[in-house]
Amino acid sequence: MRGPSRKTEELIAFARQLLEQNHPMTLRQLHYAIFSAAKIDYDNTQADYKRLSRATTLARRTHRWGELHGLRVIDGIPHDWIIDELREAERVNVWDDVASYMDSVKASYRRDNWHDQPAYCEAWSEKATVLGSMRPITKELGVMLRACRGFGSTGMEGQIGNLFEDIHKPITVFYLGDHDPSGHDIERDIHRRVQEASGKDFEMIRLAIHPDDIRIFNLPPQLIKTTDSRAAGFKRRFGVKAPTVELDALPVEELRRRVRTAIEDLIDFDLWNRQIAVQQVELKSIADFADRVKSLPQVPRF
């Protein structure tokens, strides 16, 4: 059986190098990262995207084979380094026994550090494909993360409207979307609709993508789609020959840096650290209670 070609081996090695530095990533984010780096023979084409898909599939299966046989495979890629937000499994929470449930209780409690903050914020993305890259930051900082998945639904505007209606402090939404006619109109549209649904004016700040990002990060520019009904407004705003680019093209480390910086700029850290101190006391009480419950006689498993 023939092994992978030298070109495929080179692609796998470089993909692994990028993923080691910044994982997890989606396949599309990895595609743009390889192209923008301009270190190997790789273009922003559907053919090379499919080549990357085949190469990473081989590398992930190779890594899994090594795990099953207790071997370290140098050219393998761990499965969880590449994420697929559209195929995430869902399962109801279950536990083996009360003791394992109490361990979960100890680990799951988290105080809302935003409760007494002077502001409230959320992070919204046009696409679900970048949620995996943003989630570590929003989870750490306790911020709501949403995906519009194109133009937001009526259900989405109503759900957010109900929430925002009861928030009595300045609200800021950090938005990430494509730099193209639809990407900018999605931002404008959902902003207007949620303001109407909530009866609240709030600030929406675009964190990505900006026109200058194309030059700064060597992102692959694309032409404005002439079939896009929103193209005329985009051309008036950015120029007749303005390039467009997808959100997935922005380097993951830059995406995370922008999200973290924007959120942390709103935080009053004196109040924040006070909440953390209170949480430590509460966690100690929860842990003590959990340990007492775990020491009670348990129903044996059959």
Beta strands, then each sheet from edge to edge (+ up, - down):
strand 1: 120-125
strand 2: 144-147
strand 3: 171-176
strand 4: 203-208
sheet 1: 2+ 1+ 3+ 4+
end
